Amino acid sequence: MNYLLSYLIIAEIYALAAMSTNLLIGVTGIFSIAQGAIFGIGAYIVALSTLSDTLPFPLAMLLAMLLCSLVNVAMALPSLRISGDYFVVTSLGMQFVLTAAFTNLPGITGGASGLAGVPPPVLFGVELDDSQSFIPLATLALFAGMACYWVVMRSPFGLLINAIREDELAVSAAGKNVLMTKVGVAALSGVYVGVAGGLYSTFLSFIDPSSCDISASFLLLTMFVVGGARTLAGCLIGPALLMALPQALAVMPIPSSAAGPLRQIIYGALLITFMLFRPQGIAGQKL
Amino acid sequence: MLFLQLLVDGLVSGCAMGVVAVTFTVIYTTTQVFHIGHGAIYTLGGYVVWYLTEQGAPFVLALPVAIAICAAAGALIQQQLYNRLMQRNATPLVLLIGSLGAALVLENTLAAVFSPNILNIVTSWGNQTISLAGVRLSLAQVALLVSGPVLFGGMVAWANYTALGKRTRAVAANEFLAEITRLEPRRVHVVVLAITSGVVAIPGALIALDHGMHPYTGTLVLLTATIAMISGGLGNLVGAFVAAVILSVVQTVSTIVMPGQWSIAATFGLFVVLMIFKPTGLFVRSTA
């Protein structure tokens, strides 16, 4: 029971991250390889501020949302001015720099061994210290995120970002500011993944660089691809399936040293297979 | 003296990085695919040589085999993945995701087969050093210093003076026109991937000979190479090579003032500053 609950919570957290990835890649067409690192910023900010008792959990989450959003904007502003492919390079660079920061600042981030004993979230005087008490929070966050996603997609801003993906030139010819809209998407996407990161480190009460390195970015990307572009159903299906994969692999007779690379091979194979035969993913729209 | 040694070390790795940047630029300008798998091909070159030398083959025999295997792998990725996607009018985004998938499969297959640890190629001569004006160079480094400019010059000469190179540039300049004048862009793409992948195996193997390798080096190399491509002025082969050498020198020399694990931050910082103030790159010329 507890096992199933914690699987659900992790899947819900990653569904929020999948919405973030979907906003960037699926809706707007900005390819980012730094999603794992931004997730890490959220996770570390919440972990650090609640560990040191400087901020209560809700304020720490707000700070995480703000900072993740800012980092995404800082990445998007210089590179998107020029071309979409530049964002690939910028985000890849950002991923490496942030991984280096998480790993090589032992005084702050705990270095390679990470931060343990992150206190559970406290809301209205209630300590959410096990799966049963945490799942309402994760579910609430997920529903709020989904509602927000649904509203944004149908708002004038949502229509505009969809239009930018379809025909950027036409949108700018119509007098809309394409760059600022894309920067807006990057900011919103940062908020989503920041929430996911913050929930992740408080639920597991632990965060280390391996949860937010480049392979985490690949995992988030694969969730998005498998689930499908732009739809809410896709944002739920991708994380639900891929979070079950490590469990499925654990029952197979594979030496533990090969398990990590094998998982990555499966992600890569999934990316190739979906791009070749079903680029829209299981429940998505045309990519 | 330390500075001089680091400067030379930077030049050596710059020669390798330059070849990666130049080959990546040729692929990017010709096929329009942001070929993330190129970094994994570079790593594959080192692993093939490592495997063959472990079986007792001499380095000079192992290297041509590695070149052939990398060329075949590159051509296979183009033919079986990119060409198929292009036939279905895939968007650049779909190609990019497919490319990332290929890189992931290749890198992690290396990790699963050869272990994710650092491996060293053992030869009788690779670690012998020579001293020049107080600077120590291993023979592997000398080979890099010589092969880098030679391969770079070869790529430029190939693009400018051979029939195939001219055909490649024609495809790069206007794929539609190339299609209707029967230059067969799809086949040119496969040949380009084969040539560039074969070429990149050489610095891949030599760098591995000099200071070892692990399966995931390719991504970091690719990052530096793409930064060099953009900084050098997109599509400019000379610019890409020069920028790669400058970046490698900065990366190596910066270890005097800060720990090595931050050198990627230095390179990346330079890149962001450059993008803000001179987004077209350092050496802009309209020769693709």
Chai-1 contact restraints between the chains, C-beta under 6 A:
chainA,res_idxA,chainB,res_idxB,connection_type,confidence,min_distance_angstrom,max_distance_angstrom,comment,restraint_id
A,G29,B,L93,contact,1.0,0.0,6.0,A-B,restraint_1
A,F31,B,L96,contact,1.0,0.0,6.0,A-B,restraint_2
A,P78,B,V272,contact,1.0,0.0,6.0,A-B,restraint_3
A,P78,B,M275,contact,1.0,0.0,6.0,A-B,restraint_4
A,P78,B,I276,contact,1.0,0.0,6.0,A-B,restraint_5
A,I82,B,P279,contact,1.0,0.0,6.0,A-B,restraint_6
A,D85,B,F34,contact,1.0,0.0,6.0,A-B,restraint_7
A,V89,B,T226,contact,1.0,0.0,6.0,A-B,restraint_8
A,L92,B,L223,contact,1.0,0.0,6.0,A-B,restraint_9
A,G93,B,L223,contact,1.0,0.0,6.0,A-B,restraint_10
A,G93,B,F268,contact,1.0,0.0,6.0,A-B,restraint_11
A,F96,B,I264,contact,1.0,0.0,6.0,A-B,restraint_12
A,V97,B,A265,contact,1.0,0.0,6.0,A-B,restraint_13
A,V97,B,F268,contact,1.0,0.0,6.0,A-B,restraint_14
A,A100,B,Q261,contact,1.0,0.0,6.0,A-B,restraint_15
A,N104,B,Q261,contact,1.0,0.0,6.0,A-B,restraint_16
A,A258,B,A112,contact,1.0,0.0,6.0,A-B,restraint_17
A,P261,B,N108,contact,1.0,0.0,6.0,A-B,restraint_18
A,P261,B,A111,contact,1.0,0.0,6.0,A-B,restraint_19
A,P261,B,A112,contact,1.0,0.0,6.0,A-B,restraint_20
A,Q264,B,L104,contact,1.0,0.0,6.0,A-B,restraint_21
A,Q264,B,N108,contact,1.0,0.0,6.0,A-B,restraint_22
A,I265,B,V105,contact,1.0,0.0,6.0,A-B,restraint_23
A,I265,B,N108,contact,1.0,0.0,6.0,A-B,restraint_24
A,Y267,B,L104,contact,1.0,0.0,6.0,A-B,restraint_25
A,G268,B,G101,contact,1.0,0.0,6.0,A-B,restraint_26
A,G268,B,L104,contact,1.0,0.0,6.0,A-B,restraint_27
A,G268,B,V105,contact,1.0,0.0,6.0,A-B,restraint_28
A,A269,B,V105,contact,1.0,0.0,6.0,A-B,restraint_29
A,L271,B,I97,contact,1.0,0.0,6.0,A-B,restraint_30
A,L271,B,G101,contact,1.0,0.0,6.0,A-B,restraint_31
A,I272,B,G98,contact,1.0,0.0,6.0,A-B,restraint_32
A,I272,B,G101,contact,1.0,0.0,6.0,A-B,restraint_33
A,M275,B,V94,contact,1.0,0.0,6.0,A-B,restraint_34
A,M275,B,I97,contact,1.0,0.0,6.0,A-B,restraint_35
A,M275,B,G98,contact,1.0,0.0,6.0,A-B,restraint_36
A,P279,B,V94,contact,1.0,0.0,6.0,A-B,restraint_37
A,L287,B,V94,contact,1.0,0.0,6.0,A-B,restraint_38
